[in-house]
Amino acid sequence: MTNQDPVALVTGAAHRIGAEICRQLHRAGYRIALHYFRSREAAEQLAGELNAHRADSCHLYGADLCDEVAVELLSSAVLADFGVIDLLVNNASLYFRTNPDSISPEDWAQLTTSNLRAPFLLVRYLQKSLAIRDGGVVNILDAHSLRAVPGYAVYDMTRSGLESLTRSQARELAPNVRVNAVAPGMILWPETRDAALTDEQKNTLLENIPMGRLGSPGDIAEAVLFLARAAYITGQVIVVDGGRSLN
């Protein structure tokens, strides 16, 4: 590793898709600023794995993205440690059901601040460094947010808002910073209890995917790496859903 190697900040990177994005970027030569919130143990394990391959190539940053001050401190810490940043991957998000008749102010605030405001603020705090490096931003969306699902209106709103932000920032930050997005389809089954699916529901979903299977975190990571390297692509959304959106 040298100080000339590119740097990527990946939020929500301790496990699942975020962790695989880190691994893929690391294999491509990136130094990794690995953000986590509550999953410290998993983050430490992943950092150990990456640093075993290349010494001091991954640093850990714990931060609550619902806290604006914490977001600013995260940005400052990454720049202080690495000096530069070439890629921001806004992967972190909250996903839970909300009742439209009784959503609490706390649930509303959590979903909107973590899923929409935090990516906006991170770009604000890092855009000067990204511009110096002709860098890029990749936002992780959700291909299913385009299909209304009862009980997830606020979550879907934040994903749609981030798609709109992707295009707005692509215009505003060109030509020195590219802003794109990846929209995963069915990659991993939900882990949270309120989002758990029955076997029948899983089979129904798979039947509507032309590829006939779930995708993998590696499929999303490959799309992120492609956009990180694509010097003439900005303001675009790559849908990685096995063809589900064709139906």
N, C-alpha and C positions, 0 to 999 in steps of 0.2 A: 504494500500500500504506500502511496506517496501523497503529498499534499495537493497534487494535480488531479487525483482521482475525483470524479464527480460525487456530489453529496445529494442524497435523497432523504427528505423527511416524510415518513409514513405514519399517519395517525391511526390509532386503533389497531396496532400492529402486533399484538402479543399472540394472537392465535387466528385460526381459520383463514379467511382470504388475506387479511392484512399480513399475517406471518409469511404466507407464500409469496406475496408481492415483495417482501423484504428479501427472501431467499433468491428470487429470480433476479432482482436488481443487483444484489450482492454478487451473484455469479457473473453478472455482466460488468463488474468492476466498480460498482458504486460503493461509497461509504454510506452507512445507514444511521440516520437519526431515528431511533425507534421509540415512538410514543405509545404509552399505555396509560390507563387510569387505575382500575382496580386489579388488573391481572399481572401483578408484579412478578410473581413466581414464574409464570409462563414467559414473560418478557425477559427475565434473567436467563432462563434456559435457552431461549432463542438467541439472545446476545452472545451467550457462551458458545453456542454452535457456530455462529458467524465469526466470532473472534478467533475460534480455534482454526478456522481456515485462513484468515488474514488478521494478524494481530492488530488490535486497536482500530478495527474497521467499523465497529458498531458501538454507539453510545445510547444509553437509556435516558428517557425523559418521562417522568410521571406528571400528569396534569389533568385537571378537570376542565374539559372544554366548554362546560356550561358557565365557567367563571372567566369573564373577559380579562381580568388581570392575569390569571393563570395562562391564558392564551398568549398574551404579550410577553410574559416571562419565558414561556416555552420558546417563542420565536427568538428572543434575545439570547437564550442559553445555547440554542443550536448555532447561531451565528458566532457567539463567543468561542464555542468549542471548535467549530470547523472553519470559521472565517468566511465561508461561501455557502451557497446552496444552489443546486442545479435543477432540482425537481421536488415539487410538493405533491404528495398523494393524499388527498382528503378521503380517507377510507372510513374513519370512525363515524358511527351513527348509533342512535338508539332506535329500537324497534319494539313497540308494544301496542296493544289494543287500547283504544279510548272510546268511551261512550259519548256520542255526540250530545246527549241530553244532560250529561253530568260530568263532563271533563273538568278536572281541577285546574286551577291556575298553575300549580306546580308541574303537572303533566304537560300542559301546553308549553310552559317555559322550557322544560327539559328537552322536549322534542325540537322545538324551533331553535333554541340556542345551540344545541349540540349538532344538529343536522344541517343547519343553514347559516346561523350567524358565525359559528366558529370557522367554517371554511372561508367565509368572507373576510373575517378578521385576519386569519393566517396569511391570506394573499396580501392584505393591506400591509402587514408588518414585514413581509418577506419580499415584496415586489421589487424593491430597489436592488437587492442582491440577486434576485432571479434575472432581472433585466441585464445586469452587468455580465452574467454568464449566458445570455440568450437561452434562458431556462424555460421550464414548462410546469404546468399544473395539470394534474389528472384527478378529476372528481369521480368518486365511485357512486353511481346512482342505483337504481333498481328498475329493471325492465318491467316488473309487475306493477309499479306505481302508475303506469298508464292505464291499468285496468282497475276500476273502482272495486275495492274489497270492503264489505261492511265492517265497520269497527276500526278502520285504519285511515280515516280521512285526514287526520292531522299529520300522520307519518307520510302519507302519499303527497300531501301538500308540500312538505319539506323537500321531498325528493324532486317534485316538479319544480319547486323554487330553485333548487340547486342546478337543475338543467338550464333554467333560464339564466341563472347567474353565470354559468359556464359560457354561454354565448355573449352575454353582456361584457364580461371581463375579457373575453377573446378580442372583442372590438376595442375595448379601452386600453388594453395593455400591449397590443400589437404596435410595432413589429418585433419587439425584443422579448416578449413573454408569450408563449403559446398556452392556451387553456382549452383542454378537451375533457371528455368524460367517457367512462366505461359503464355500461348498464348491464349488470349480471342478471340472468334469468334464474332458473332453478339450479343452484350450485351445491348447496348443502341444505339439508332439512333444518328448519328452525329448532333452536335449542330451548327457548323459553317455554314455560308451561302453557301460557295462554295462547301461544302460537303453534303448539304441537298439532300434528296431523295424524289422523287415523291411517291405517294401511289402505283402506278403501280410497281415502282422499289422495294419498300418494300415488296410487295406481291410476286414478283419474287424471292427475296432473301429468304423469309420464305418458299417458296415451295421447295427450295433446302436444307433445314435443316431437317434431318430425325426426330428430336424431334418436328418439326412443330411450333416452337415459338422462341422468343428471349430468351437469358439467362438473368440472373440478376447479379448485382454487387456482391450479396452474393455468387453466384457460384464461382466467381473469388476469393473472400476473403477466402472461404473454401479451395480452392486449395493452396493458399498462406500459410494458417495456417497449412495445412497438410505438406507442404514442410519445414516449419519452425520446425516442430517436427520430421521430418523423418531423423534420425541420420545416416542412411546408404544409403542415396540417394544423389548423386551429379552429376552435368553435364547433367541433364535431362530437357526436356521441356514437360510440361503437356499441351496439347491442350484442351481447354474448349470451344467447338464450337457446341455442340448439334449434332455432327456427320457430320457437313457440309463438313469436309475434306474427308469424304468417297466418295463424289461425284466427 
